[in-house]
Amino acid sequence: MARGDHIFVRRGRGRYYTHHGIDGGDGTVIHYTGTAATGRRVERSSLESFADGGEVFVRTYRGRPPVEEIISRAESRLGMSGYHLVRNNCEHFATWASTGSAASRQVRSWAMAAPGALASLAMAQAAGVHLIVLGTVSMCAYALRGLWHRRSGGRTVVPVDGDRDCAP
């Protein structure tokens, strides 16, 4: 890791989402902190606090701006609020500081999954299937797909005998 790098760490009990920030190069990270109750804002905190016990990864970009420009962008937002899970989250912030354009791969992947989930609900209602059972099975399958994908280094792995932990 180096000053100005876009860094991230997997969070959540099952590491289902990632938290992003900009490496300050001095053992600090500029990122969104706080909770919904206390209010989220961009702050500088220690790398240890940012990592919260998780492994820190670096997101690489082709042709990124000079490091000082990235740091300047990130520091220009210090103290600012305006966090929004879908439109302005920590990944949007770190991507914007690194490239000049805000984007979130997590939000994009969630948005891609939403139409399929809605279609599943519509089919369940039409077929009269109990939604709790269908929802449980669907969510379990979606979560396991992500785990298999990560463990296989990005390849999709289909289990031979299924996963018995997901049975309703």
C-alpha positions as CSV (number, residue, x, y, z in Angstrom):
1,M,0.0,0.0,0.0
2,A,1.1,3.5,-0.7
3,R,0.0,7.1,-0.2
4,G,-3.1,7.8,-2.3
5,D,-4.1,4.2,-2.9
6,H,-7.8,3.2,-2.9
7,I,-7.9,0.6,-0.2
8,F,-10.8,-1.6,1.1
9,V,-11.5,-4.2,3.7
10,R,-14.3,-6.8,3.8
11,R,-16.8,-6.2,6.6
12,G,-19.8,-7.9,8.2
13,R,-19.9,-11.2,9.9
14,G,-19.7,-13.1,6.7
15,R,-17.7,-10.4,5.0
16,Y,-20.6,-9.6,2.7
17,Y,-19.7,-6.0,1.9
18,T,-16.5,-3.9,1.6
19,H,-15.5,-0.6,3.2
20,H,-13.4,1.8,1.2
21,G,-11.0,4.7,1.8
22,I,-7.9,6.5,0.6
23,D,-4.5,5.6,2.2
24,G,-3.0,8.8,3.7
25,G,0.5,7.3,3.5
26,D,1.1,8.1,7.2
27,G,-0.8,5.3,8.9
28,T,-4.1,7.0,8.3
29,V,-7.1,6.5,6.0
30,I,-9.5,9.1,4.7
31,H,-13.0,7.5,4.6
32,Y,-16.6,7.7,5.7
33,T,-17.0,6.9,9.4
34,G,-19.8,7.0,11.9
35,T,-23.2,5.3,12.0
36,A,-26.7,6.2,10.9
37,A,-27.5,7.3,14.5
38,T,-24.4,9.5,14.9
39,G,-24.2,10.6,11.3
40,R,-21.6,9.5,8.7
41,R,-19.0,11.9,7.5
42,V,-15.6,11.8,5.9
43,E,-12.8,11.7,8.4
44,R,-9.2,10.6,8.8
45,S,-8.6,7.7,11.1
46,S,-5.9,5.2,11.8
47,L,-5.3,2.3,9.4
48,E,-6.0,-0.1,12.3
49,S,-9.3,1.5,13.0
50,F,-10.2,1.4,9.3
51,A,-9.2,-2.3,9.0
52,D,-11.1,-3.3,12.1
53,G,-9.3,-6.6,12.2
54,G,-9.8,-7.4,8.5
55,E,-7.3,-7.7,5.7
56,V,-6.7,-4.5,3.7
57,F,-6.7,-4.8,-0.1
58,V,-5.7,-2.2,-2.8
59,R,-7.9,-1.5,-5.8
60,T,-5.7,-0.7,-8.8
61,Y,-6.6,1.6,-11.7
62,R,-5.1,2.1,-15.1
63,G,-3.9,5.7,-15.6
64,R,-4.8,7.2,-12.4
65,P,-4.0,10.9,-11.6
66,P,-1.0,11.9,-9.6
67,V,-1.0,10.9,-5.9
68,E,-1.1,14.5,-4.7
69,E,-4.3,15.1,-6.7
70,I,-5.9,12.0,-5.2
71,I,-5.0,13.1,-1.6
72,S,-6.1,16.7,-2.4
73,R,-9.5,15.4,-3.6
74,A,-9.9,13.2,-0.5
75,E,-8.9,15.9,1.9
76,S,-11.3,18.4,0.3
77,R,-14.1,16.3,1.6
78,L,-12.9,16.0,5.2
79,G,-15.7,16.8,7.6
80,M,-18.4,16.5,4.9
81,S,-21.5,14.5,5.4
82,G,-24.0,13.5,2.8
83,Y,-23.5,9.7,2.9
84,H,-26.1,7.8,1.0
85,L,-25.9,4.0,0.7
86,V,-26.9,4.0,-3.0
87,R,-25.7,7.4,-4.3
88,N,-22.8,8.5,-2.1
89,N,-21.2,5.7,-0.1
90,C,-17.5,5.1,0.9
91,E,-16.8,3.3,-2.4
92,H,-18.2,6.2,-4.4
93,F,-15.9,8.5,-2.4
94,A,-12.7,6.5,-2.8
95,T,-13.4,5.9,-6.5
96,W,-14.1,9.6,-7.0
97,A,-10.9,10.6,-5.2
98,S,-8.9,8.0,-7.3
99,T,-10.4,8.7,-10.7
100,G,-12.5,11.9,-10.6
101,S,-15.7,9.8,-11.2
102,A,-17.8,8.4,-8.4
103,A,-18.9,4.8,-8.8
104,S,-19.7,1.8,-6.7
105,R,-19.2,-1.8,-7.9
106,Q,-21.2,-3.0,-4.9
107,V,-24.2,-0.8,-5.7
108,R,-24.0,-1.8,-9.3
109,S,-24.0,-5.6,-8.4
110,W,-26.9,-5.1,-6.1
111,A,-28.8,-3.2,-8.7
112,M,-28.2,-6.1,-11.2
113,A,-29.6,-8.6,-8.7
114,A,-32.7,-6.6,-7.8
115,P,-34.7,-7.3,-11.1
116,G,-34.2,-11.1,-10.6
117,A,-35.3,-10.9,-7.0
118,L,-38.5,-9.0,-8.1
119,A,-39.2,-11.5,-10.8
120,S,-38.8,-14.3,-8.3
121,L,-41.3,-12.7,-6.0
122,A,-43.8,-12.2,-8.9
123,M,-43.5,-15.8,-9.9
124,A,-43.9,-17.0,-6.3
125,Q,-47.1,-15.0,-5.9
126,A,-48.5,-16.3,-9.2
127,A,-47.6,-19.9,-8.3
128,G,-48.9,-19.5,-4.7
129,V,-45.5,-20.6,-3.2
130,H,-44.9,-19.5,0.4
131,L,-42.7,-16.4,0.2
132,I,-40.7,-17.2,3.3
133,V,-39.5,-20.5,2.0
134,L,-38.7,-19.1,-1.4
135,G,-37.0,-16.1,0.1
136,T,-34.9,-18.2,2.4
137,V,-33.7,-20.5,-0.4
138,S,-33.1,-17.6,-2.8
139,M,-31.0,-15.6,-0.3
140,C,-29.0,-18.7,0.7
141,A,-28.3,-19.5,-2.9
142,Y,-27.2,-15.9,-3.6
143,A,-24.9,-15.8,-0.5
144,L,-23.3,-19.1,-1.3
145,R,-22.8,-18.1,-5.0
146,G,-20.7,-15.1,-3.7
147,L,-18.7,-17.3,-1.3
148,W,-18.0,-19.9,-4.0
149,H,-17.0,-17.2,-6.4
150,R,-14.5,-15.6,-3.9
151,R,-13.0,-18.9,-2.8
152,S,-12.5,-20.1,-6.4
153,G,-10.5,-16.9,-7.3
154,G,-13.3,-15.5,-9.4
155,R,-14.5,-18.7,-11.1
156,T,-18.0,-19.9,-10.5
157,V,-18.0,-23.2,-8.8
158,V,-21.1,-25.4,-8.8
159,P,-21.2,-27.9,-5.9
160,V,-21.8,-31.6,-6.7
161,D,-24.0,-32.5,-3.8
162,G,-25.3,-29.1,-2.8
163,D,-25.2,-27.4,0.6
164,R,-27.4,-28.9,3.3
165,D,-27.1,-25.8,5.6
166,C,-29.5,-23.9,3.4
167,A,-32.5,-26.2,3.7
168,P,-35.4,-24.3,5.2
